[in-house]
Amino acid sequence: MGRGQAERLMPLLDETLTEAGLGWNDLSAIGVGTGPGNFTGIRISVATARGLALALGIPAIGVTRFDTLAFGQPRPCITLVDAPRGQVYLQRFEESGAAPPKLSMLDEIDARSGYLNQRWIGSHAEECAARLSGVVSEPTLAGVEAIARIAANRIETNTTPPAPLYIRPADAAPARDAAPELLDDT
């Protein structure tokens, strides 16, 4: 959605619960995608999940887009998410864990970076696999189902409220005008 995410989110959640024959009090946790993605959309979804979790007295569990792509995949693998201006966000998953996510120019992903013969999942996976003698894997589950399953697996160990995953700064620039002066009406 280009606009209106905040206005549409709660009615959409209500509709989803109704279709499932559930109410808010039937929930035991809330899973939420934390990005990377649209800055505004991620902030809205994370803030909503945290507010609902607080109001319902249940945990909110953040799940990255990288985690959803890597869910159920053999390790090692590399997940890719589209980024603006010919860039991609990527994260490498090994048996021992995951490397920190990073932002890279698509054409800079090469053999010198240790990317030969890898399993690729996500945006531009076909291109990277073809260029670097790799294999393409499709995500095991759709994003929403993967978020739910990953969150369910983390309920017992989750201790941190979800927060947006920002790998690069926002495109929006700070306001140039000075903040308005607040007048005391007393």
C-alpha positions as a Python dict, from the first residue, in 0.01 Angstrom:
ca = {
    (1, 'M'): (0, 0, 0),
    (2, 'G'): (129, 343, -88),
    (3, 'R'): (-75, 515, 182),
    (4, 'G'): (-326, 431, 449),
    (5, 'Q'): (-142, 145, 621),
    (6, 'A'): (-219, 276, 969),
    (7, 'E'): (-588, 320, 891),
    (8, 'R'): (-623, -25, 732),
    (9, 'L'): (-415, -234, 976),
    (10, 'M'): (-654, -272, 1270),
    (11, 'P'): (-963, -347, 1055),
    (12, 'L'): (-754, -603, 863),
    (13, 'L'): (-645, -769, 1187),
    (14, 'D'): (-1006, -774, 1310),
    (15, 'E'): (-1118, -935, 982),
    (16, 'T'): (-844, -1198, 1004),
    (17, 'L'): (-938, -1292, 1359),
    (18, 'T'): (-1308, -1306, 1268),
    (19, 'E'): (-1240, -1532, 968),
    (20, 'A'): (-1045, -1765, 1199),
    (21, 'G'): (-1328, -1763, 1456),
    (22, 'L'): (-1102, -1598, 1714),
    (23, 'G'): (-1098, -1287, 1928),
    (24, 'W'): (-816, -1077, 2066),
    (25, 'N'): (-819, -1262, 2399),
    (26, 'D'): (-755, -1592, 2219),
    (27, 'L'): (-404, -1481, 2126),
    (28, 'S'): (-106, -1603, 2328),
    (29, 'A'): (159, -1399, 2140),
    (30, 'I'): (193, -1161, 1849),
    (31, 'G'): (450, -1213, 1573),
    (32, 'V'): (549, -912, 1367),
    (33, 'G'): (776, -858, 1070),
    (34, 'T'): (1052, -612, 1159),
    (35, 'G'): (1203, -556, 816),
    (36, 'P'): (1395, -465, 627),
    (37, 'G'): (1123, -297, 431),
    (38, 'N'): (923, 21, 396),
    (39, 'F'): (1025, 248, 687),
    (40, 'T'): (674, 375, 758),
    (41, 'G'): (508, 35, 718),
    (42, 'I'): (758, -133, 949),
    (43, 'R'): (721, 139, 1216),
    (44, 'I'): (342, 111, 1201),
    (45, 'S'): (339, -268, 1227),
    (46, 'V'): (595, -286, 1508),
    (47, 'A'): (424, -9, 1708),
    (48, 'T'): (87, -178, 1664),
    (49, 'A'): (224, -518, 1771),
    (50, 'R'): (390, -370, 2078),
    (51, 'G'): (75, -177, 2176),
    (52, 'L'): (-150, -480, 2131),
    (53, 'A'): (90, -702, 2324),
    (54, 'L'): (99, -454, 2610),
    (55, 'A'): (-279, -418, 2617),
    (56, 'L'): (-335, -796, 2599),
    (57, 'G'): (-55, -889, 2839),
    (58, 'I'): (115, -1120, 2587),
    (59, 'P'): (458, -1112, 2423),
    (60, 'A'): (527, -947, 2089),
    (61, 'I'): (799, -1124, 1891),
    (62, 'G'): (989, -963, 1607),
    (63, 'V'): (1091, -1163, 1302),
    (64, 'T'): (1313, -1028, 1024),
    (65, 'R'): (1247, -1082, 655),
    (66, 'F'): (1580, -1265, 644),
    (67, 'D'): (1456, -1512, 907),
    (68, 'T'): (1140, -1582, 707),
    (69, 'L'): (1340, -1652, 391),
    (70, 'A'): (1589, -1878, 571),
    (71, 'F'): (1319, -2066, 766),
    (72, 'G'): (1344, -2440, 694),
    (73, 'Q'): (1636, -2396, 453),
    (74, 'P'): (1955, -2603, 462),
    (75, 'R'): (2258, -2414, 589),
    (76, 'P'): (2463, -2239, 471),
    (77, 'C'): (2238, -2006, 274),
    (78, 'I'): (2222, -1640, 183),
    (79, 'T'): (1898, -1442, 192),
    (80, 'L'): (1841, -1136, -27),
    (81, 'V'): (1584, -857, 9),
    (82, 'D'): (1540, -579, -248),
    (83, 'A'): (1674, -237, -152),
    (84, 'P'): (1658, 93, -342),
    (85, 'R'): (1904, 209, -609),
    (86, 'G'): (2038, -125, -734),
    (87, 'Q'): (2117, -247, -387),
    (88, 'V'): (2014, -551, -185),
    (89, 'Y'): (2006, -633, 181),
    (90, 'L'): (2168, -968, 248),
    (91, 'Q'): (2230, -1197, 539),
    (92, 'R'): (2432, -1518, 547),
    (93, 'F'): (2304, -1807, 762),
    (94, 'E'): (2549, -2078, 875),
    (95, 'E'): (2495, -2385, 1092),
    (96, 'S'): (2637, -2186, 1384),
    (97, 'G'): (2414, -1883, 1337),
    (98, 'A'): (2369, -1578, 1120),
    (99, 'A'): (2615, -1307, 1020),
    (100, 'P'): (2499, -948, 1066),
    (101, 'P'): (2279, -826, 779),
    (102, 'K'): (2432, -579, 539),
    (103, 'L'): (2355, -356, 244),
    (104, 'S'): (2540, -422, -81),
    (105, 'M'): (2533, -314, -442),
    (106, 'L'): (2398, -611, -637),
    (107, 'D'): (2692, -608, -877),
    (108, 'E'): (2942, -611, -587),
    (109, 'I'): (2828, -953, -470),
    (110, 'D'): (3109, -1158, -618),
    (111, 'A'): (3352, -1445, -565),
    (112, 'R'): (3604, -1221, -387),
    (113, 'S'): (3345, -1169, -113),
    (114, 'G'): (3323, -1543, -47),
    (115, 'Y'): (2996, -1594, -231),
    (116, 'L'): (3085, -1882, -465),
    (117, 'N'): (2874, -2200, -461),
    (118, 'Q'): (2609, -2070, -219),
    (119, 'R'): (2237, -2136, -173),
    (120, 'W'): (2046, -1812, -256),
    (121, 'I'): (1694, -1725, -142),
    (122, 'G'): (1490, -1412, -216),
    (123, 'S'): (1522, -1115, -450),
    (124, 'H'): (1782, -1157, -724),
    (125, 'A'): (1861, -1514, -611),
    (126, 'E'): (1858, -1637, -972),
    (127, 'E'): (2104, -1370, -1083),
    (128, 'C'): (2346, -1434, -795),
    (129, 'A'): (2328, -1811, -833),
    (130, 'A'): (2393, -1792, -1209),
    (131, 'R'): (2685, -1553, -1168),
    (132, 'L'): (2845, -1735, -873),
    (133, 'S'): (2781, -2106, -945),
    (134, 'G'): (2514, -2125, -677),
    (135, 'V'): (2176, -2284, -621),
    (136, 'V'): (1840, -2107, -593),
    (137, 'S'): (1596, -2209, -320),
    (138, 'E'): (1238, -2093, -287),
    (139, 'P'): (1116, -1984, 57),
    (140, 'T'): (969, -2277, 246),
    (141, 'L'): (662, -2079, 361),
    (142, 'A'): (489, -1755, 273),
    (143, 'G'): (611, -1461, 483),
    (144, 'V'): (311, -1438, 717),
    (145, 'E'): (308, -1810, 794),
    (146, 'A'): (684, -1812, 846),
    (147, 'I'): (653, -1516, 1088),
    (148, 'A'): (386, -1704, 1285),
    (149, 'R'): (589, -2026, 1305),
    (150, 'I'): (914, -1851, 1395),
    (151, 'A'): (739, -1641, 1660),
    (152, 'A'): (578, -1955, 1805),
    (153, 'N'): (923, -2114, 1830),
    (154, 'R'): (1056, -1807, 2013),
    (155, 'I'): (778, -1756, 2269),
    (156, 'E'): (973, -1914, 2555),
    (157, 'T'): (1304, -1740, 2477),
    (158, 'N'): (1181, -1399, 2361),
    (159, 'T'): (1285, -1126, 2605),
    (160, 'T'): (1320, -820, 2384),
    (161, 'P'): (1027, -620, 2245),
    (162, 'P'): (1035, -605, 1865),
    (163, 'A'): (1206, -310, 1699),
    (164, 'P'): (1233, -214, 1332),
    (165, 'L'): (1542, -348, 1156),
    (166, 'Y'): (1705, -52, 983),
    (167, 'I'): (2015, -136, 782),
    (168, 'R'): (2047, 202, 612),
    (169, 'P'): (1933, 553, 707),
    (170, 'A'): (1594, 682, 599),
    (171, 'D'): (1565, 870, 268),
    (172, 'A'): (1364, 1145, 439),
    (173, 'A'): (1566, 1449, 538),
    (174, 'P'): (1513, 1634, 865),
    (175, 'A'): (1300, 1948, 843),
    (176, 'R'): (1493, 2263, 751),
    (177, 'D'): (1252, 2494, 929),
    (178, 'A'): (1289, 2561, 1298),
    (179, 'A'): (1041, 2389, 1524),
    (180, 'P'): (735, 2602, 1606),
    (181, 'E'): (746, 2804, 1924),
    (182, 'L'): (516, 2672, 2195),
    (183, 'L'): (327, 2943, 2379),
    (184, 'D'): (232, 2914, 2741),
    (185, 'D'): (-141, 2994, 2770),
    (186, 'T'): (-132, 3069, 3141),
}
